[in-house]
Amino acid sequence: MQFKLLILAFLTTSIFQAQNKEEIRDFFWGKTDSYKTATTIPDKYKNESAVVICKLEDYDYHKFGKSVTYRSAFRKRVKLNDQAAVTAFSEFNYSEKSNPRYGAVVKTVVGIKVIKPNGTENIIDTEKEAVTVDKEKRVAVPNLEIGDIIDFYNYSTETFSSTLEFGFDPEERTLGETYPVLYYKLAFQTENDFFVNFNTYNNGPALKQIPLDKSGERRYEIEATDIPKNDFPRWFLPLVELPCYKFQVYFARSGKFEQRAEAFLPEKESIIKQTVTKEDIFNYYDTKFYPYGDLDDVNDYLKGKTFKSDEEKVTAVYYFMRHQFYTRYIEAFVINEAKIMYPFSLYGYAPIFFNKEEQFINYFMQFLKKNNIAFDIIVATGRENGPIKDVLLQQNIRILLKVNTQSPIYFGIFEPYAVPNQFDSSLEGTKAYALKVSKSKKVSDIEEITLPSLTHKDNLSKVITTLTIAPDFATASANKVSSLYGHNKEFEHDSKIFFYDYVTEDHEKYETSPVLDLVRNKKDKEKYKKEYAALLEKLKQDKVEKFKKEIEDEYEITVDKHDLTINKTGRFGVNDPLVFTENFNITSNFIKKAGNNYILNIGKFISSQIDIEEKEHDRTNNIYTQFPRTFDYAIELNIPQGYSVSGLDKLNVTIENETGSFTSKAEIKDNKLIIVSTKKYLNSFEPNANWKKMIAFLDAAYQFTQEKVLLKKNQ
């Protein structure tokens, strides 16, 4: 009897799943599908690689008791006009992931069908054809050809239990894509206890509410037609310039949970919040941060110390806090992860560790308050999100602390390389809100400010490369010294610095002990230190090959015996450089024999440069580079005895305009070929009208990397 019940249960589940899949298929391709016969495209798009006939997005948020269900559905119907499009749509990848936050499993159903020019349809059995590779399912689309239409969907559901407040992942998308879109529609449906922030930008379509019969349920839509394609080129911020939407749903069962929500909620569920005002910002953050923390460690550090100014004192305390409450614990996390021992008890009772930015802000506010130093809380958003007046999603907010000393000091994210007055470059030069803190206690006012920016002079890289050719001309040795300032340090900090470099530096500076020195048992201490040293050596050896590969990729050469030394970590000021030295041996792709002479690929030693392809030359989008910056390159070639150098004329270049420059000067001095080159990006933003001017100096820099000189044997 039990066996029969199991069979019945299995059959019932199978039938339900089959019906569910049929219902999902009908949701997209059923009787109400108004695009089931759409096969033609306008003549103006006949030369496009592909054309999206329809693009649909549909979201649904519902609850039943403690159970919450979220459904997302996407569909595209695409006409394929060339082989590139056929190749692009010949394989689909998708995955089913568990979400540990809710303890729920996302169920995903994918549908794919191909419509031939003669009207025949082939629906692919995606479950049968799917192959799992690295936890990802892949479905190949057979017999896809130019002229076909591919129609596909992705339908995902997630059901979980929750009595608390939480926000669903925000959605931020442009309406258009790399192909023209003939028809686009986004719809979402909610009910009570689901709060919605939604708006469109850059001339996106207005949101419409669709009347529903069921009380408490609400449905909304936006529609657009004939959306042009965009190439989404380098240095472009789509959400700033293209029609787009920003959208988030937040779930909260009662007023208590609404107050705890990390979102700018509308007043009630039936209202779609489309704008976040300065007053909304004030009301959300006026009690979000508050001075808090035991200052004993800071006070002990300050004993006996004098400072010339509040700026100097604040900066010194910040660096101390960075070590005391962050970097000194890093080695403990490494030791624990490697299962050498459990080290955290060695720090004593209730040690303070900042793993959230709010902890740092509250603690630093406490120090500033106790020392009667005025400060503001800065609410900003990265320029990739658009201006602060258009901010809609709380997740897009970034918090800075501005200390109002005689020369104001800005503090950004709290991490091992953070320095005062160098915060996220995406915030620089943007409008932001300053929450004025009265008497260092309570937020009392809010005003709009413009955040300062580092210049191309601040964001500087100086690279000196010395090359010496072996007597047999088979190889060459190189010594490269890099000094990076400002934001340019960010290019290499995580890549080049081993965590132990700055942990050791901080222990020496603040006279603190490595965690294993705190182990009391001498035998255990010796054992743990030996295991830790072996771990560090392995980690360092793993990086040796990585550094070698980076040099080979940068200069397009083959090297061996690569060695890297960190001279300065650059962690104590914008103008404190990260300095490292690399020594390596070049074994190929540098020297080429030409009779009695040798050709040297000398230009590549200003490092790899951007190659602007012909298809990139026509640009309609504005240009948003990371930040203004300067690169100074010096190449010193020791000229082999008995040889002279020719071909210097192509190494002397000057291209300068209001967007940037590339200049280079080559000369022979003291039997050395000395080349000094400089590339500058003067601004972080350029209108598209200046693109040709940028191309001028970018092309000049790239062309320089292709230049060669001749080592000519003296007669």
C-alpha positions as CSV (number, residue, x, y, z in Angstrom):
1,M,0.0,0.0,0.0
2,Q,2.8,2.4,0.9
3,F,4.6,1.6,-2.4
4,K,1.3,2.5,-4.3
5,L,1.0,5.8,-2.4
6,L,4.6,6.7,-3.3
7,I,3.9,5.9,-7.0
8,L,0.7,8.0,-6.8
9,A,2.5,10.9,-5.2
10,F,5.2,10.7,-7.9
11,L,2.7,10.7,-10.7
12,T,0.7,13.5,-9.1
13,T,3.9,15.6,-8.8
14,S,5.0,14.8,-12.4
15,I,1.6,15.8,-13.7
16,F,1.7,19.0,-11.7
17,Q,5.1,19.9,-13.0
18,A,4.1,19.1,-16.6
19,Q,1.0,21.2,-16.3
20,N,3.1,24.0,-14.7
21,K,5.5,24.0,-17.7
22,E,2.6,24.0,-20.1
23,E,1.1,27.0,-18.2
24,I,4.4,28.7,-18.4
25,R,4.7,28.1,-22.1
26,D,1.2,29.4,-22.6
27,F,2.1,32.5,-20.5
28,F,4.5,33.5,-23.3
29,W,3.3,31.6,-26.5
30,G,-0.4,30.9,-25.8
31,K,-3.5,32.3,-27.3
32,T,-2.9,35.8,-26.0
33,D,0.5,36.1,-27.6
34,S,0.1,39.0,-30.0
35,Y,3.5,38.4,-31.5
36,K,3.2,34.7,-32.5
37,T,2.9,35.6,-36.2
38,A,5.3,38.6,-36.2
39,T,8.0,37.7,-38.6
40,T,8.8,40.9,-40.6
41,I,11.1,43.9,-39.8
42,P,11.2,47.4,-41.3
43,D,13.4,47.9,-44.3
44,K,15.5,50.4,-42.4
45,Y,16.7,47.5,-40.2
46,K,17.4,45.0,-43.0
47,N,21.2,45.5,-42.7
48,E,21.3,45.2,-38.9
49,S,22.9,42.0,-37.5
50,A,19.7,41.2,-35.6
51,V,16.4,42.9,-34.7
52,V,14.4,42.3,-31.5
53,I,10.8,42.0,-32.6
54,C,9.5,42.0,-29.0
55,K,11.2,42.2,-25.6
56,L,9.0,41.6,-22.6
57,E,9.7,41.7,-18.8
58,D,7.1,40.7,-16.2
59,Y,7.5,40.6,-12.4
60,D,5.1,39.4,-9.8
61,Y,5.2,39.9,-6.0
62,H,2.7,38.1,-3.8
63,K,2.3,36.7,-0.3
64,F,0.1,34.1,1.5
65,G,0.4,34.0,5.2
66,K,4.2,33.8,6.0
67,S,4.9,32.6,2.4
68,V,6.2,35.1,-0.2
69,T,6.4,34.4,-3.9
70,Y,8.5,36.3,-6.4
71,R,8.3,35.6,-10.1
72,S,10.4,37.1,-12.9
73,A,9.6,36.4,-16.6
74,F,11.6,37.5,-19.6
75,R,11.0,36.9,-23.3
76,K,12.6,38.0,-26.6
77,R,11.7,37.3,-30.2
78,V,14.7,38.0,-32.5
79,K,15.2,38.1,-36.2
80,L,18.7,36.9,-37.2
81,N,20.1,38.7,-40.2
82,D,23.7,37.6,-40.4
83,Q,26.1,34.9,-39.2
84,A,27.3,37.0,-36.2
85,A,23.8,37.0,-34.8
86,V,23.3,33.2,-35.5
87,T,26.5,32.6,-33.6
88,A,25.5,34.8,-30.7
89,F,22.1,33.0,-30.2
90,S,23.4,29.5,-30.8
91,E,23.9,28.7,-27.1
92,F,21.9,29.7,-24.0
93,N,23.3,29.6,-20.4
94,Y,21.3,29.7,-17.3
95,S,21.4,28.4,-13.7
96,E,19.3,27.6,-10.7
97,K,20.8,29.1,-7.5
98,S,19.9,28.8,-3.8
99,N,19.4,32.0,-2.0
100,P,20.7,31.6,1.5
101,R,19.0,34.8,2.7
102,Y,15.6,33.2,2.3
103,G,16.5,29.6,2.4
104,A,14.7,29.1,-0.9
105,V,15.6,27.5,-4.2
106,V,15.0,29.5,-7.4
107,K,13.2,27.3,-10.0
108,T,13.9,28.3,-13.6
109,V,12.2,27.2,-16.7
110,V,13.6,28.1,-20.1
111,G,11.8,27.9,-23.4
112,I,13.4,28.2,-26.9
113,K,11.8,27.8,-30.3
114,V,13.1,28.5,-33.8
115,I,10.8,29.8,-36.6
116,K,12.1,29.2,-40.1
117,P,11.4,31.6,-43.0
118,N,8.7,29.2,-44.3
119,G,6.8,29.4,-41.0
120,T,7.7,26.0,-39.5
121,E,8.5,26.0,-35.8
122,N,10.9,23.9,-33.8
123,I,10.4,23.9,-30.0
124,I,13.6,22.7,-28.3
125,D,13.3,20.3,-25.3
126,T,15.5,22.4,-23.1
127,E,15.5,19.9,-20.2
128,K,16.6,17.1,-22.5
129,E,19.2,19.1,-24.4
130,A,20.7,21.0,-21.3
131,V,24.2,20.1,-20.4
132,T,25.5,21.1,-16.9
133,V,29.0,22.8,-17.0
134,D,30.4,24.3,-13.8
135,K,26.9,24.4,-12.1
136,E,25.5,26.2,-15.2
137,K,23.1,24.7,-17.7
138,R,23.9,25.2,-21.4
139,V,21.5,24.6,-24.2
140,A,22.8,24.5,-27.8
141,V,20.3,25.6,-30.5
142,P,20.8,23.2,-33.5
143,N,20.4,24.2,-37.2
144,L,20.1,27.9,-36.6
145,E,20.5,29.8,-39.8
146,I,20.4,33.4,-41.2
147,G,16.8,34.5,-41.7
148,D,15.5,32.4,-38.7
149,I,13.6,33.9,-35.8
150,I,14.5,32.7,-32.4
151,D,11.9,33.1,-29.6
152,F,13.0,32.4,-26.1
153,Y,11.9,32.9,-22.5
154,N,13.2,32.5,-18.9
155,Y,10.7,32.0,-16.1
156,S,11.9,32.0,-12.5
157,T,10.0,31.6,-9.3
158,E,11.2,31.9,-5.7
159,T,9.0,31.0,-2.7
160,F,10.2,31.5,0.8
161,S,8.9,32.2,4.3
162,S,9.5,35.6,6.0
163,T,8.0,37.7,8.7
164,L,10.7,40.4,8.6
165,E,11.3,43.3,6.2
166,F,13.5,42.9,3.2
167,G,14.2,44.4,-0.2
168,F,14.2,42.4,-3.4
169,D,17.2,43.0,-5.6
170,P,16.8,46.3,-7.5
171,E,16.5,46.3,-11.3
172,E,18.2,48.9,-13.3
173,R,18.2,48.5,-17.1
174,T,18.2,50.4,-20.3
175,L,15.2,49.8,-22.5
176,G,17.4,49.4,-25.6
177,E,20.3,47.1,-26.3
178,T,22.9,46.3,-29.0
179,Y,20.1,45.5,-31.5
180,P,17.1,47.6,-32.5
181,V,13.9,46.8,-30.5
182,L,10.6,47.1,-32.3
183,Y,8.4,46.6,-29.2
184,Y,9.2,46.7,-25.5
185,K,7.0,46.1,-22.5
186,L,7.7,45.9,-18.8
187,A,5.0,45.0,-16.3
188,F,4.9,44.2,-12.6
189,Q,2.1,43.2,-10.2
190,T,2.1,43.6,-6.4
191,E,-0.4,43.7,-3.5
192,N,-0.5,45.1,0.0
193,D,2.8,45.0,2.1
194,F,4.9,45.4,-1.1
195,F,6.3,48.9,-1.5
196,V,7.5,50.1,-4.9
197,N,10.1,52.6,-6.1
198,F,10.0,53.0,-9.8
199,N,10.8,55.6,-12.4
200,T,12.0,56.0,-16.0
201,Y,14.8,58.4,-17.0
202,N,16.2,60.0,-20.1
203,N,12.8,60.3,-21.9
204,G,11.7,56.8,-20.9
205,P,8.0,56.1,-21.2
206,A,5.6,57.0,-18.3
207,L,4.3,54.3,-16.0
208,K,0.7,53.3,-16.4
209,Q,-1.5,51.6,-13.8
210,I,-3.7,48.8,-15.2
211,P,-7.1,48.4,-13.4
212,L,-7.6,45.0,-11.7
213,D,-10.7,43.4,-10.3
214,K,-9.1,41.9,-7.3
215,S,-9.0,44.3,-4.3
216,G,-5.5,45.1,-3.0
217,E,-3.7,44.0,-6.1
218,R,-2.0,46.4,-8.5
219,R,-0.5,46.1,-11.9
220,Y,1.7,48.6,-13.7
221,E,3.2,48.8,-17.2
222,I,5.5,50.8,-19.5
223,E,5.7,50.4,-23.2
224,A,8.0,51.6,-25.9
225,T,8.4,51.1,-29.7
226,D,11.2,51.4,-32.2
227,I,14.0,51.7,-29.7
228,P,17.3,52.3,-31.5
229,K,20.3,50.1,-30.9
230,N,23.4,51.3,-29.0
231,D,26.9,50.0,-29.2
232,F,27.6,50.5,-25.5
233,P,31.2,51.6,-26.2
234,R,34.1,52.0,-23.8
235,W,33.9,54.8,-21.3
236,F,30.1,55.1,-21.4
237,L,27.4,55.3,-18.7
238,P,24.2,53.9,-20.2
239,L,21.9,54.8,-17.2
240,V,23.0,58.4,-17.5
241,E,22.2,58.8,-21.2
242,L,19.8,56.1,-22.5
243,P,16.1,55.6,-21.8
244,C,16.1,53.4,-18.7
245,Y,14.2,52.4,-15.6
246,K,15.1,51.9,-11.9
247,F,12.9,49.7,-9.9
248,Q,12.8,48.0,-6.5
249,V,10.2,46.3,-4.4
250,Y,10.4,46.2,-0.6
251,F,8.4,43.9,1.6
252,A,7.2,45.1,5.0
253,R,4.2,43.6,6.9
254,S,3.7,46.5,9.3
255,G,4.8,50.0,10.3
256,K,7.5,48.7,12.6
257,F,9.1,46.9,9.7
258,E,8.6,49.9,7.4
259,Q,10.6,52.0,9.7
260,R,13.5,49.5,9.7
261,A,13.5,49.2,5.9
262,E,16.7,50.2,4.1
263,A,14.9,52.0,1.4
264,F,13.2,55.3,0.6
265,L,9.7,53.8,1.0
266,P,6.5,55.5,-0.3
267,E,3.9,56.6,2.2
268,K,1.8,53.6,1.4
269,E,1.7,50.6,-0.8
270,S,-0.7,52.1,-3.3
271,I,1.7,54.9,-4.2
272,I,4.6,54.4,-6.5
273,K,7.6,56.4,-5.3
274,Q,9.1,58.0,-8.3
275,T,11.4,60.6,-6.7
276,V,13.5,60.9,-3.6
277,T,13.6,64.5,-2.4
278,K,16.2,66.2,-0.3
279,E,13.7,66.0,2.6
280,D,13.4,62.2,2.1
281,I,17.2,62.0,2.3
282,F,17.2,64.1,5.5
283,N,14.4,62.1,7.1
284,Y,16.1,58.7,6.3
285,Y,19.6,59.6,7.5
286,D,18.9,62.0,10.4
287,T,19.0,59.1,12.9
288,K,20.9,56.6,10.8
289,F,24.3,57.5,12.2
290,Y,25.2,58.6,15.7
291,P,28.4,59.0,17.7
292,Y,29.1,55.7,19.5
293,G,32.1,53.8,20.8
294,D,34.6,53.3,23.5
295,L,37.5,55.7,22.8
296,D,40.0,54.1,25.2
297,D,42.3,52.7,22.4
298,V,42.4,56.1,20.7
299,N,43.0,58.0,23.9
300,D,45.9,55.7,24.8
301,Y,47.3,56.3,21.3
302,L,47.1,60.0,21.7
303,K,48.8,60.1,25.1
304,G,52.0,62.2,24.9
305,K,51.4,63.2,21.3
306,T,51.2,66.7,20.1
307,F,49.9,67.9,16.7
308,K,50.3,71.1,14.7
309,S,46.7,71.3,13.7
310,D,43.4,69.5,14.0
311,E,43.9,68.2,10.4
312,E,47.1,66.5,11.5
313,K,45.4,65.0,14.6
314,V,42.4,63.8,12.7
315,T,44.5,62.2,10.0
316,A,46.8,60.4,12.5
317,V,43.8,59.1,14.4
318,Y,42.2,57.8,11.2
319,Y,45.3,55.8,10.3
320,F,45.5,54.4,13.8
321,M,41.9,53.4,13.7
322,R,42.5,51.7,10.3
323,H,45.1,49.5,11.9
324,Q,43.6,49.0,15.4
325,F,40.1,48.1,14.2
326,Y,40.8,46.5,10.8
327,T,44.2,45.6,9.5
328,R,45.6,44.0,12.7
329,Y,42.8,41.3,12.4
330,I,43.5,40.4,8.8
331,E,46.2,37.9,9.6
332,A,43.9,36.3,12.1
333,F,41.3,35.7,9.4
334,V,43.9,34.1,7.1
335,I,45.2,31.9,9.9
336,N,41.6,30.8,10.8
337,E,40.7,30.1,7.2
338,A,43.8,28.0,6.8
339,K,42.8,26.1,9.9
340,I,46.1,26.6,11.6
341,M,44.3,27.6,14.8
342,Y,41.4,29.7,16.1
343,P,43.2,33.0,16.8
344,F,40.4,35.5,17.7
345,S,40.4,34.6,21.4
346,L,44.0,35.9,21.6
347,Y,42.7,39.5,21.2
348,G,41.1,39.4,24.6
349,Y,37.5,40.1,25.6
350,A,35.2,41.8,23.0
351,P,37.8,43.2,20.6
352,I,36.5,45.9,18.2
353,F,36.6,45.0,14.6
354,F,35.0,47.2,11.9
355,N,33.4,45.0,9.2
356,K,30.8,47.6,8.3
357,E,31.2,51.1,7.2
358,E,28.6,52.4,9.6
359,Q,30.7,51.1,12.5
360,F,33.7,53.2,11.4
361,I,31.5,56.3,10.8
362,N,29.8,56.1,14.2
363,Y,33.1,55.5,16.0
364,F,34.9,58.3,14.1
365,M,31.9,60.6,14.9
366,Q,32.4,59.8,18.6
367,F,36.0,60.8,18.4
368,L,35.2,64.1,16.6
369,K,32.4,64.9,19.0
370,K,34.6,64.3,22.1
371,N,37.3,66.5,20.6
372,N,34.8,69.3,19.5
373,I,35.7,69.0,15.8
374,A,32.8,69.8,13.5
375,F,31.8,67.4,10.8
376,D,29.1,66.7,8.1
377,I,27.7,63.4,6.8
378,I,27.8,63.4,3.0
379,V,25.2,61.5,1.1
380,A,26.3,60.9,-2.5
381,T,25.8,58.6,-5.5
382,G,28.2,57.5,-8.2
383,R,27.9,59.3,-11.5
384,E,27.0,56.0,-13.2
385,N,23.7,56.3,-11.4
386,G,22.9,59.8,-12.6
387,P,22.6,63.0,-10.5
388,I,21.8,62.9,-6.8
389,K,18.4,64.6,-7.6
390,D,17.4,61.4,-9.5
391,V,18.6,58.9,-6.9
392,L,15.8,56.4,-6.2
393,L,17.4,53.4,-4.7
394,Q,19.0,53.4,-1.3
395,Q,21.6,50.9,-2.5
396,N,23.0,53.5,-4.8
397,I,23.8,55.8,-2.0
398,R,27.4,56.2,-0.8
399,I,28.3,57.9,2.6
400,L,31.3,60.0,3.2
401,L,32.4,61.9,6.3
402,K,33.6,65.5,5.9
403,V,35.6,66.8,8.8
404,N,35.3,70.6,8.9
405,T,38.8,71.5,9.9
406,Q,40.5,74.6,8.5
407,S,41.2,72.6,5.4
408,P,38.2,70.2,5.2
409,I,39.1,66.4,5.1
410,Y,36.9,63.8,3.4
411,F,36.9,60.2,4.4
412,G,35.5,57.5,2.2
413,I,35.2,53.7,2.4
414,F,37.2,52.1,5.3
415,E,39.7,49.6,3.9
416,P,43.4,48.8,4.1
417,Y,44.5,51.3,1.4
418,A,42.0,54.1,2.2
419,V,43.5,57.5,2.7
420,P,42.0,60.9,3.6
421,N,40.7,63.0,0.7
422,Q,40.8,60.1,-1.7
423,F,37.3,58.6,-2.0
424,D,35.6,56.7,-4.8
425,S,36.4,58.5,-8.1
426,S,32.8,58.0,-9.3
427,L,31.7,60.5,-6.7
428,E,34.2,63.2,-7.5
429,G,32.8,66.4,-8.9
430,T,29.2,65.3,-8.4
431,K,26.5,67.1,-6.5
432,A,25.8,65.6,-3.1
433,Y,23.9,66.4,0.1
434,A,25.7,67.5,3.3
435,L,23.8,66.6,6.5
436,K,24.8,69.3,8.9
437,V,25.5,67.9,12.4
438,S,24.7,70.4,15.1
439,K,27.0,70.3,18.1
440,S,28.4,67.0,16.8
441,K,25.3,65.2,17.9
442,K,22.2,65.4,15.8
443,V,21.5,66.1,12.1
444,S,19.9,69.5,12.0
445,D,20.0,70.6,8.3
446,I,20.8,69.5,4.8
447,E,22.4,71.4,1.9
448,E,23.6,70.6,-1.6
449,I,27.3,70.7,-2.2
450,T,29.8,69.8,-5.0
451,L,32.4,67.1,-4.0
452,P,36.0,67.9,-4.8
453,S,38.1,66.1,-7.4
454,L,41.6,65.0,-7.8
455,T,43.3,66.3,-10.9
456,H,45.4,64.6,-13.6
457,K,48.5,65.8,-11.6
458,D,47.3,64.1,-8.5
459,N,46.6,60.8,-10.3
460,L,50.1,60.2,-11.6
461,S,52.1,57.2,-12.6
462,K,55.9,57.4,-13.0
463,V,57.5,54.4,-14.6
464,I,61.2,54.1,-15.3
465,T,62.4,51.1,-17.3
466,T,66.1,50.4,-17.8
467,L,67.0,47.8,-20.5
468,T,70.4,46.1,-20.9
469,I,71.0,43.8,-23.8
470,A,73.1,40.6,-23.2
471,P,76.5,40.4,-24.9
472,D,75.1,37.6,-27.2
473,F,72.0,39.7,-28.1
474,A,69.9,36.7,-27.2
475,T,68.2,38.2,-24.2
476,A,67.9,41.5,-22.3
477,S,67.5,42.3,-18.6
478,A,65.0,44.9,-17.4
479,N,64.7,46.9,-14.3
480,K,61.3,48.7,-13.9
481,V,60.5,51.1,-11.1
482,S,56.8,52.2,-10.8
483,S,55.6,55.0,-8.6
484,L,51.9,55.5,-8.5
485,Y,49.9,58.4,-6.9
486,G,46.3,59.2,-6.2
487,H,43.7,57.0,-7.9
488,N,46.4,55.4,-10.1
489,K,47.5,53.4,-7.0
490,E,44.2,51.6,-7.2
491,F,45.2,50.0,-10.5
492,E,47.9,48.0,-8.6
493,H,47.2,47.9,-4.9
494,D,45.3,44.7,-4.8
495,S,47.3,43.2,-7.5
496,K,50.8,43.9,-6.4
497,I,50.7,44.1,-2.6
498,F,50.5,41.0,-0.5
499,F,48.4,41.5,2.6
500,Y,51.4,40.7,4.8
501,D,53.2,43.8,3.4
502,Y,50.9,46.3,5.0
503,V,50.1,44.2,8.1
504,T,53.8,44.1,8.9
505,E,54.1,47.8,8.1
506,D,51.3,48.6,10.5
507,H,52.6,46.4,13.3
508,E,56.0,48.2,13.1
509,K,54.4,51.7,12.9
510,Y,52.0,51.2,15.8
511,E,54.2,48.8,17.9
512,T,51.6,46.1,18.0
513,S,52.2,42.4,18.0
514,P,51.4,39.9,15.3
515,V,48.6,37.6,16.5
516,L,50.8,34.5,16.8
517,D,53.1,36.4,19.2
518,L,50.2,36.4,21.6
519,V,50.2,32.6,21.9
520,R,51.5,31.8,25.4
521,N,52.5,28.2,24.9
522,K,56.0,28.3,23.4
523,K,55.7,24.9,21.6
524,D,52.3,25.9,20.1
525,K,53.6,29.3,19.1
526,E,56.6,27.7,17.3
527,K,54.3,25.2,15.5
528,Y,51.7,27.8,14.4
529,K,54.4,30.2,13.2
530,K,56.0,27.5,11.1
531,E,52.7,26.6,9.5
532,Y,51.9,30.3,8.9
533,A,55.3,30.9,7.4
534,A,54.8,28.0,5.0
535,L,51.3,29.3,4.1
536,L,52.8,32.8,3.3
537,E,55.5,31.3,1.2
538,K,53.0,29.3,-0.8
539,L,50.9,32.4,-1.3
540,K,53.9,34.4,-2.4
541,Q,55.0,31.7,-4.8
542,D,51.6,31.6,-6.3
543,K,51.9,35.3,-7.1
544,V,55.3,34.9,-8.8
545,E,53.8,33.3,-11.9
546,K,51.0,35.8,-11.9
547,F,53.4,38.8,-11.9
548,K,55.4,37.2,-14.7
549,K,52.3,36.7,-16.8
550,E,51.2,40.3,-16.2
551,I,54.6,41.6,-17.6
552,E,54.4,39.3,-20.6
553,D,50.9,40.4,-21.4
554,E,51.7,44.1,-20.9
555,Y,54.7,44.2,-23.2
556,E,53.9,41.2,-25.4
557,I,57.2,39.5,-24.6
558,T,58.4,36.3,-23.0
559,V,60.3,36.6,-19.7
560,D,61.9,34.5,-17.0
561,K,63.3,35.2,-13.5
562,H,60.8,37.8,-12.7
563,D,61.2,39.4,-9.2
564,L,59.0,42.0,-7.6
565,T,59.8,44.1,-4.5
566,I,57.4,46.5,-2.7
567,N,59.4,49.7,-1.8
568,K,56.5,51.7,-0.5
569,T,52.9,50.7,0.1
570,G,51.4,54.2,-0.6
571,R,48.9,53.9,2.3
572,F,49.5,57.2,4.1
573,G,48.2,60.0,1.8
574,V,47.2,60.9,-1.7
575,N,50.7,62.0,-2.4
576,D,52.3,59.0,-0.7
577,P,53.2,56.8,-3.7
578,L,52.9,53.1,-4.1
579,V,56.4,52.2,-5.3
580,F,57.5,48.8,-6.5
581,T,60.5,47.5,-8.4
582,E,60.4,44.6,-11.0
583,N,63.5,42.9,-12.4
584,F,63.0,40.4,-15.2
585,N,64.9,38.8,-18.1
586,I,63.4,39.1,-21.6
587,T,63.9,36.0,-23.6
588,S,61.9,36.7,-26.8
589,N,59.8,39.2,-28.8
590,F,62.2,42.2,-28.2
591,I,65.3,41.7,-30.2
592,K,65.4,40.7,-33.9
593,K,68.6,40.1,-35.9
594,A,68.8,41.9,-39.2
595,G,72.2,41.1,-40.9
596,N,74.9,42.6,-38.7
597,N,72.3,44.8,-37.0
598,Y,69.4,44.3,-34.6
599,I,65.9,45.7,-34.5
600,L,64.5,46.5,-31.1
601,N,60.7,46.8,-30.3
602,I,61.4,49.7,-28.0
603,G,58.0,51.4,-28.2
604,K,56.2,48.7,-26.3
605,F,58.0,49.6,-23.1
606,I,55.7,52.5,-22.3
607,S,53.2,49.6,-21.5
608,S,50.2,48.5,-23.4
609,Q,48.1,51.3,-24.9
610,I,44.5,51.5,-26.1
611,D,43.9,50.5,-29.7
612,I,40.9,52.4,-31.0
613,E,39.4,50.2,-33.7
614,E,38.0,51.7,-36.9
615,K,34.4,50.8,-35.9
616,E,34.8,52.9,-32.7
617,H,35.6,56.1,-34.6
618,D,32.0,57.2,-35.2
619,R,30.6,57.8,-31.7
620,T,27.3,59.4,-30.6
621,N,27.7,58.8,-26.9
622,N,29.5,61.1,-24.5
623,I,32.7,59.9,-22.9
624,Y,33.1,59.1,-19.2
625,T,36.6,58.0,-18.3
626,Q,37.5,56.8,-14.8
627,F,39.2,60.0,-13.7
628,P,41.8,62.5,-14.9
629,R,45.3,61.0,-14.9
630,T,48.8,61.3,-16.1
631,F,51.3,58.6,-17.1
632,D,55.0,59.5,-17.3
633,Y,57.2,56.8,-18.9
634,A,61.0,56.9,-19.1
635,I,62.9,54.2,-21.1
636,E,66.7,54.0,-20.7
637,L,68.4,51.6,-23.1
638,N,72.1,50.9,-22.5
639,I,73.5,50.9,-26.0
640,P,75.8,48.0,-26.5
641,Q,79.4,48.9,-27.2
642,G,80.2,49.0,-30.9
643,Y,76.7,49.9,-31.9
644,S,74.7,53.1,-32.6
645,V,71.0,53.8,-32.6
646,S,69.0,55.0,-35.6
647,G,65.2,55.6,-36.0
648,L,64.8,58.2,-33.3
649,D,62.6,60.5,-35.5
650,K,59.5,58.4,-35.0
651,L,60.0,58.5,-31.2
652,N,59.6,62.3,-31.1
653,V,55.9,63.0,-30.9
654,T,53.7,65.8,-29.8
655,I,49.9,65.6,-29.8
656,E,48.1,68.0,-27.4
657,N,44.6,69.4,-27.2
658,E,42.0,70.2,-24.5
659,T,41.1,66.6,-23.9
660,G,44.6,65.3,-23.2
661,S,48.0,64.7,-24.8
662,F,50.7,62.3,-25.8
663,T,54.2,63.6,-26.1
664,S,57.5,61.8,-26.4
665,K,61.1,62.9,-26.8
666,A,64.1,60.6,-27.6
667,E,67.8,61.5,-27.3
668,I,71.2,59.8,-27.0
669,K,73.1,60.7,-23.8
670,D,76.1,59.1,-22.1
671,N,75.8,56.1,-24.5
672,K,72.2,55.6,-23.6
673,L,69.0,55.9,-25.6
674,I,66.7,57.9,-23.3
675,I,63.0,58.2,-24.1
676,V,60.6,60.3,-22.0
677,S,56.9,60.0,-22.8
678,T,53.8,61.4,-21.2
679,K,50.2,60.7,-21.7
680,K,47.5,62.8,-20.0
681,Y,43.7,62.5,-19.6
682,L,42.8,66.0,-18.6
683,N,39.1,65.3,-17.7
684,S,36.9,62.5,-16.6
685,F,34.1,63.7,-19.0
686,E,34.2,64.8,-22.6
687,P,31.2,65.5,-24.9
688,N,31.1,63.2,-27.9
689,A,32.1,66.2,-30.1
690,N,35.6,65.9,-28.5
691,W,35.9,62.1,-29.3
692,K,38.1,62.8,-32.4
693,K,40.4,64.9,-30.3
694,M,40.8,62.0,-27.8
695,I,41.4,59.6,-30.6
696,A,44.3,61.8,-31.7
697,F,46.4,61.4,-28.6
698,L,45.2,57.8,-27.9
699,D,46.2,56.7,-31.4
700,A,49.6,58.5,-31.1
701,A,50.2,56.6,-27.9
702,Y,49.3,53.3,-29.5
703,Q,51.3,53.9,-32.6
704,F,54.3,54.6,-30.3
705,T,54.1,51.1,-29.0
706,Q,54.6,49.8,-32.5
707,E,57.8,51.8,-33.1
708,K,61.2,50.2,-33.4
709,V,64.8,51.3,-33.4
710,L,67.8,49.9,-35.2
711,L,71.0,48.9,-33.4
712,K,73.5,49.5,-36.1
713,K,77.0,47.9,-35.9
714,N,79.7,50.6,-36.2
715,Q,82.0,50.2,-39.1
